[in-house]
Amino acid sequence: MLLVERMRMPGSCRESRSDVAIIVGIKVCFLALIVVPALDVRFGWTPRLPLWSEVCGGILLLGGQVSDLYLPIAIAEIERRVEFPMSLY
């Protein structure tokens, strides 16, 4: 039942106009998120950044990727070592 409700097109049922506007806005922004960077590369709208800036950005990006990989493993290890009570009452 829930899946059928989620698969409906926005605005096809009882959604308010503001809900439909928000959904359409999210879809337009997502499409722009894909199209605008590609057009930027094609037409060269932004100049090259200094090398130090690109290196710092790469390090930050790599740090984010490492934390995405490491944190779930660390949390699982903590949950394995720490005994949580079955009831908090």
KACORWO-V913397 format. One record per residue. N is the residue number from 1. RES is the residue in one letter. SS is DSSP state (H for helix, E for strand, C for the rest). OMEGA is omega in whole degrees, -180 to 180 (* if undefined). D_CENTER is the distance of its C-alpha to the mean C-alpha in Angstrom with 2 decimals. Layout:
# KACORWO-V913397
n = <N/N>
res = <RES/RES>
ss = <SS/SS>
omega = <OMEGA/OMEGA>
d_center = <D_CENTER/D_CENTER>
This chain:
# KACORWO-V913397
n = <1/2/3/4/5/6/7/8/9/10/11/12/13/14/15/16/17/18/19/20/21/22/23/24/25/26/27/28/29/30/31/32/33/34/35/36/37/38/39/40/41/42/43/44/45/46/47/48/49/50/51/52/53/54/55/56/57/58/59/60/61/62/63/64/65/66/67/68/69/70/71/72/73/74/75/76/77/78/79/80/81/82/83/84/85/86/87/88/89>
res = <M/L/L/V/E/R/M/R/M/P/G/S/C/R/E/S/R/S/D/V/A/I/I/V/G/I/K/V/C/F/L/A/L/I/V/V/P/A/L/D/V/R/F/G/W/T/P/R/L/P/L/W/S/E/V/C/G/G/I/L/L/L/G/G/Q/V/S/D/L/Y/L/P/I/A/I/A/E/I/E/R/R/V/E/F/P/M/S/L/Y>
ss = <C/H/H/H/H/H/C/C/C/C/C/C/C/C/C/C/H/H/H/H/H/H/H/H/H/H/H/H/H/H/H/H/H/H/H/H/H/H/H/H/H/H/H/C/C/C/C/C/C/C/H/H/H/H/H/H/H/H/H/H/H/H/H/H/H/H/H/H/H/H/H/H/H/H/H/H/H/H/H/H/H/C/C/C/C/C/C/C/C>
omega = <-180/179/178/179/-179/-177/180/176/177/179/-178/-177/-173/-180/177/-179/180/177/179/179/179/-179/179/178/178/180/179/179/179/178/178/178/178/-172/-174/177/178/177/178/179/-177/-174/176/-178/-179/179/176/176/175/-177/-179/-180/178/179/179/178/178/178/178/178/178/178/177/180/180/180/177/179/-173/-173/177/178/180/179/178/178/178/179/179/-176/-175/177/177/178/180/-180/179/-179/*>
d_center = <27.16/23.62/22.33/24.80/23.65/19.95/21.04/22.99/22.27/21.31/24.64/26.75/27.68/27.96/24.81/25.68/25.47/22.95/20.55/21.05/20.61/17.23/16.03/17.67/16.19/12.56/13.73/15.61/12.91/10.68/13.97/14.80/11.70/13.22/16.84/17.39/16.59/18.79/21.48/21.33/22.14/24.77/26.54/26.00/25.09/24.01/26.38/25.74/24.64/27.14/27.04/26.52/23.35/21.94/23.05/21.49/18.09/18.48/19.52/16.58/14.19/16.47/16.60/12.90/13.25/16.46/15.26/12.59/15.67/18.24/17.05/17.10/20.49/21.76/20.87/22.60/25.54/25.89/25.87/28.48/30.69/30.58/32.36/30.84/33.42/33.22/34.03/33.23/36.35>
